[in-house]
């Protein structure tokens, strides 16, 4: 006997031997499995490459285990984010320092969540590789853990951040835990915490004296226990920062905390010489402020003297 296959045309039905059809179907699973394996291999290759390209919290943790130093810079717009990303900076922080360097405020306290969301959007567009971390501004997490989670979700959903950063220790531990439970990576920040400037009575080095040291060590450990993937150590004696770095499993990122942290962060305006004043711990790697002023003066002079635009910079 045979099995009838009826073609869509009006031609007479073709008779296919049953044995031949059985042989065909017996080979289908093997061919499908071969195709599936080929597709899986292709998918793994592409996704592995993508994972290697993009810095993630796992990359940051691995750097600590392997003893590789980490770098982080602040950025607030597309242009500088793209420059830092191309330069190989692992983490780009959309810092609430934007209040100082972008808005001209004396402190970071006036910065709103909307401000950080806005600047994060621009930075994310400029970063193809770096991990983009958004600062949680004052007032966005202090009221309680639920507010903290809502704020963090906005920074991820609306801003596009891959992680958030918040200041504090025991009093924000529950907020860190809840944000991490919402599948959002958190970077902690202990020591000199600028959002506490009024309580600290100014921007003062922290962790001096036995009680101060014990408090900062306890703060860092509590942040780690709460689930943070890394912690910023700001304004600490170098030996204390080194002790904390040795005690923690998560990476420490120093700013004004000496050489022994797992990584370093600077505000881009300090790095590039765009501020009128820089803290003593800052090394200025360029003086773009002076160069920009020089360029502006040269432009003004040529315009006033009728030298710009010349023939080379005009359409015929």
Secondary structure as the mmCIF struct_conf table of DSSP 4:
data_model
#
loop_
_struct_conf.conf_type_id
_struct_conf.id
_struct_conf.beg_label_comp_id
_struct_conf.beg_label_asym_id
_struct_conf.beg_label_seq_id
_struct_conf.end_label_comp_id
_struct_conf.end_label_asym_id
_struct_conf.end_label_seq_id
STRN STRN1 UNK A 2 UNK A 5
BEND BEND1 UNK A 8 UNK A 11
HELX_LH_PP_P HELX_LH_PP_P1 UNK A 12 UNK A 13
STRN STRN2 UNK A 14 UNK A 17
HELX_RH_AL_P HELX_RH_AL_P1 UNK A 18 UNK A 53
BEND BEND2 UNK A 54 UNK A 54
HELX_RH_AL_P HELX_RH_AL_P2 UNK A 57 UNK A 66
TURN_TY1_P TURN_TY1_P1 UNK A 67 UNK A 67
STRN STRN3 UNK A 70 UNK A 74
BEND BEND3 UNK A 77 UNK A 77
HELX_RH_AL_P HELX_RH_AL_P3 UNK A 78 UNK A 86
TURN_TY1_P TURN_TY1_P2 UNK A 87 UNK A 88
BEND BEND4 UNK A 90 UNK A 90
STRN STRN4 UNK A 91 UNK A 94
TURN_TY1_P TURN_TY1_P3 UNK A 96 UNK A 97
HELX_RH_AL_P HELX_RH_AL_P4 UNK A 98 UNK A 101
TURN_TY1_P TURN_TY1_P4 UNK A 102 UNK A 103
BEND BEND5 UNK A 106 UNK A 108
TURN_TY1_P TURN_TY1_P5 UNK A 109 UNK A 110
HELX_RH_AL_P HELX_RH_AL_P5 UNK A 113 UNK A 126
BEND BEND6 UNK A 128 UNK A 130
STRN STRN5 UNK A 131 UNK A 135
TURN_TY1_P TURN_TY1_P6 UNK A 138 UNK A 139
BEND BEND7 UNK A 140 UNK A 143
HELX_RH_AL_P HELX_RH_AL_P6 UNK A 145 UNK A 157
TURN_TY1_P TURN_TY1_P7 UNK A 158 UNK A 159
BEND BEND8 UNK A 162 UNK A 162
STRN STRN6 UNK A 163 UNK A 165
STRN STRN7 UNK A 168 UNK A 168
BEND BEND9 UNK A 169 UNK A 169
HELX_RH_3T_P HELX_RH_3T_P1 UNK A 170 UNK A 172
HELX_RH_AL_P HELX_RH_AL_P7 UNK A 173 UNK A 181
TURN_TY1_P TURN_TY1_P8 UNK A 182 UNK A 183
STRN STRN8 UNK A 185 UNK A 191
BEND BEND10 UNK A 192 UNK A 192
HELX_RH_3T_P HELX_RH_3T_P2 UNK A 194 UNK A 196
HELX_RH_AL_P HELX_RH_AL_P8 UNK A 197 UNK A 200
TURN_TY1_P TURN_TY1_P9 UNK A 201 UNK A 201
BEND BEND11 UNK A 202 UNK A 203
STRN STRN9 UNK A 206 UNK A 206
BEND BEND12 UNK A 209 UNK A 209
HELX_RH_AL_P HELX_RH_AL_P9 UNK A 210 UNK A 226
TURN_TY1_P TURN_TY1_P10 UNK A 227 UNK A 227
BEND BEND13 UNK A 229 UNK A 229
STRN STRN10 UNK A 230 UNK A 234
BEND BEND14 UNK A 235 UNK A 235
STRN STRN11 UNK A 236 UNK A 236
HELX_RH_AL_P HELX_RH_AL_P10 UNK A 238 UNK A 247
BEND BEND15 UNK A 249 UNK A 250
STRN STRN12 UNK A 251 UNK A 255
BEND BEND16 UNK A 256 UNK A 257
TURN_TY1_P TURN_TY1_P11 UNK A 259 UNK A 260
BEND BEND17 UNK A 261 UNK A 262
STRN STRN13 UNK A 263 UNK A 266
HELX_RH_AL_P HELX_RH_AL_P11 UNK A 268 UNK A 271
TURN_TY1_P TURN_TY1_P12 UNK A 272 UNK A 273
BEND BEND18 UNK A 275 UNK A 276
TURN_TY1_P TURN_TY1_P13 UNK A 280 UNK A 281
HELX_LH_PP_P HELX_LH_PP_P2 UNK A 282 UNK A 284
HELX_RH_AL_P HELX_RH_AL_P12 UNK A 288 UNK A 304
TURN_TY1_P TURN_TY1_P14 UNK A 305 UNK A 306
BEND BEND19 UNK A 308 UNK A 309
HELX_RH_3T_P HELX_RH_3T_P3 UNK A 311 UNK A 313
BEND BEND20 UNK A 314 UNK A 314
#
